[in-house]
Amino acid sequence: MDASLLDTDILNEVLKQKNANAIRHAADYLAQHGQFAISSSSRYEVLRGLKEKNAISQLARCQTSARTHWSCRSSTRSWTERRICG
């Protein structure tokens, strides 16, 4: 499997953990590459959406996952984290 940049829709499917096909592909991808490559825009959209919905437990799980399994592809990562995390 080639390295890929996940878009927001795919990242959301992986985070929901409801689609068996998405879960299987995500596990295979992580086994091969170690991290998901996402844009800082996707990171912002996902975390901002959870924060806006006041989905506190999902937001905490997502932030934990982001630290270990996400690799942001932009120099704006620190700006994104400041906007989301305070």
DOTIFI-583019 format. One record per residue: y, x negated, z of N, C-alpha, C, CB in turn; residue in one letter; residue number from 0. Coordinates in steps of 0.1 Angstrom, whole numbers. Atoms other than C-alpha are relative to their C-alpha. Glycine has a CB too. Layout:
<rs>
R      nv      nu      nw     cav     cau     caw      cv      cu      cw     cbv     cbu     cbw   resn   resi
R       Y       X       Z       Y       X       Z       Y       X       Z       Y       X       Z      A    NUM
...
</rs>
This chain:
<rs>
R      nv      nu      nw     cav     cau     caw      cv      cu      cw     cbv     cbu     cbw   resn   resi
R     -12      -8       0       0       0       0      12      -9       0       0      10      12      M      0
R     -12       8       1      34     -14     -10       9       4      11       6       2     -14      D      1
R     -10      -3     -10      62     -17      15      10      10      -7       8     -13       4      A      2
R      -9     -11       5      86      13      11      11       3      10      -8      12      -3      S      3
R     -10      -5      -9     118      26      25      -2      15       2      15      -3      -6      L      4
R       3     -14      -2     111      60      41      14       7       0      -7       2      14      L      5
R     -12      -8       0     137      87      35      -1       9      12       1       8     -13      D      6
R      -1      -9     -12     148     112      62     -11      10       0      14       6       0      T      7
R      10     -11       0     124     140      51     -14      -6       4       0       6     -14      D      8
R      13       6      -3      94     117      52      -1      -4      15      -4     -12      -9      I      9
R      -1       5     -14     105     102      86      -2      12       9      13      -7       2      L     10
R       1     -13      -8     109     138     100     -15       5       0       9      11      -6      N     11
R      14      -5       0      73     147      89      -8      -9       8      -5      -1     -15      E     12
R       8       9      -8      59     116     105       3       2      15       4     -15      -3      V     13
R      -3      -2     -14      78     123     138      -5      14       5      15       0       1      L     14
R       5     -13      -4      67     160     138     -15      -1       4       2      10     -11      K     15
R      15       1      -2      30     149     138      -7      13      -2      -2      -5      14      Q     16
R       7     -12       3      19     182     123      -7       0     -13      10      11       0      K     17
R       7       1      13       9     172      88     -10     -11       0      11      -3     -12      N     18
R      11       9      -1     -25     155      88       2     -11     -10     -13       7      -1      A     19
R      -1      10      11     -18     137      55      11     -10       3       3       8     -13      N     20
R     -11       9      -4      16     123      67      -4      -9      12      12       9       4      A     21
R       4       8     -12       0     112     100     -10     -11      -5      -7       9      10      I     22
R       9      10       4     -28      94      82       7     -11      -8     -11       7      -9      R     23
R      -7      10       8      -5      77      57       9      -9       9       9       7     -11      H     24
R      -9       7      -9      19      67      85      -8     -10       8       7       9       9      A     25
R       9      10      -8     -10      51     105      -4     -11      -9     -12       8       6      A     26
R       4      10      10     -22      33      74      11     -10      -3      -5       6     -13      D     27
R     -12       9       3      13      20      66       3      -9      12      12       9      -3      Y     28
R      -3       9     -12      19       8     102     -11     -10       2       1       9      13      L     29
R      11      10      -2     -15      -9     103       3     -12     -10     -13       6      -3      A     30
R      -2      10      10      -5     -28      71      13      -8       2      -1       6     -13      Q     31
R     -13       6       0      32     -34      76       6      -2      14       9       8      -8      H     32
R      -5       1     -14      38     -31     114      12       8       4       3     -14       2      G     33
R     -12      -8      -3      71     -12     111       3       9     -13      12      -9       3      Q     34
R      -5      -8      11      86      16      90      13      -6      -4       1      15       4      F     35
R     -13       4       5     115       5      69       8      13      -3      -1      -9     -13      A     36
R      -9     -12       3     143      31      70      14      -4      -1      -2      10      12      I     37
R     -15       3       1     180      32      62       6       4      13       6       7     -12      S     38
R      -7      -3     -12     205      33      90       5      15      -1      12      -9       2      S     39
R      -4     -14       1     216      67      75     -11       9       4       3       2     -15      S     40
R      11      -8      -4     181      81      80      -1       0      15     -13      -5      -6      S     41
R       1       1     -15     180      68     116      11       9       6       2     -15       4      R     42
R     -11      -8      -5     214      84     122      -3      15      -1      13      -4      -7      Y     43
R       3     -14       2     204     117     107     -10       6       9      -4       2     -15      E     44
R      11      -5      -9     172     120     127       5       0      14     -12     -10      -2      V     45
R      -5       0     -14     187     109     160      11      10       3       4     -14       4      L     46
R     -11      -9      -1     218     129     155      -5      15       0      11      -1     -11      R     47
R       6     -13       1     198     160     146      -6       4      13     -10       2     -11      G     48
R       7      -3     -13     177     158     178      10       1      11      -9     -12       3      L     49
R     -10      -1     -10     208     152     199       8      13      -1      10     -12      -1      K     50
R      -7     -13       3     226     182     183      -8      12       5       3       1     -14      E     51
R       9     -11      -4     195     204     190      -2      -1      15     -13      -1      -7      K     52
R       2       2     -14     196     191     226     -15      -2       3       6      11       9      N     53
R      15       3      -1     159     180     221      -2     -13       8      -7       0     -14      A     54
R       0      12      -8     160     156     250     -13      -8       0       3       4      15      I     55
R      13       7      -1     123     148     253      -4      -6     -14     -11       9       4      S     56
R       3       5      13     119     145     215      10     -12      -3       3      11     -11      Q     57
R      -9      11       2     150     122     214      -4     -12       7      14       5       5      L     58
R       5      11      -8     136     100     241     -12      -7      -7      -3       4      15      A     59
R      12       5       7     103      97     223       4      -7     -13     -10      11      -3      R     60
R      -5       6      13     121      90     190       7     -13       2       9      10      -7      C     61
R      -7      13      -3     143      63     205     -10     -11       4      10       2      11      Q     62
R      11      10      -3     112      46     220      -7      -5     -12     -10       6      11      T     63
R       7       4      12      94      47     187       9      -8      -9      -4      13      -7      S     64
R      -9       8       9     125      34     169       1     -14       4      14       7       1      A     65
R      -1      14      -5     126       3     191     -12      -8      -5       1       0      15      R     66
R      12       8       3      90      -7     182      -5       2     -15     -11       4       9      T     67
R       6      -3      13      82       9     148      10       2     -12      -8      13       1      H     68
R     -10      -2      11     115      12     128       7     -13      -2      10      11       4      W     69
R      -8      11       4     132     -15     109      11       5      -9      -8     -11      -8      S     70
R     -11      -5       8     167      -5      98       5      -9     -10      11       4      10      C     71
R      -4       8      11     179     -17      65      15       1      -3      -8       3     -13      R     72
R     -14      -1       2     217     -20      69       7      -8      11       5      14       0      S     73
R      -8       7     -11     244     -39      88       7       9       9      10      -9      -7      S     74
R      -7     -10      -8     256      -7     103      -8       5      12       4      12      -8      T     75
R       9      -5     -10     228      -4     128       7       1      14     -12     -10       2      R     76
R      -7      -1     -13     250     -12     159       9      12       0       7     -13       3      S     77
R      -9     -12       1     275      14     147      -8      13       2       8       0     -13      W     78
R       9     -12      -1     247      40     144      -4       2      14     -12      -2     -10      T     79
R       5      -1     -14     233      32     178      11       4      10      -6     -13       5      E     80
R     -12      -4      -8     268      35     194       3      14      -1      12      -9      -3      R     81
R      -3     -14       2     273      69     178     -10       9       6       1       3     -16      R     82
R      10      -8      -5     240      82     189      -2      -1      16     -14      -3      -6      I     83
R       3       2     -14     235      66     223      12      -1       9      -8     -13       1      C     84
R     -12      -1      -9     270      67     236       9     -11      -1      -4       0      13      G     85
</rs>
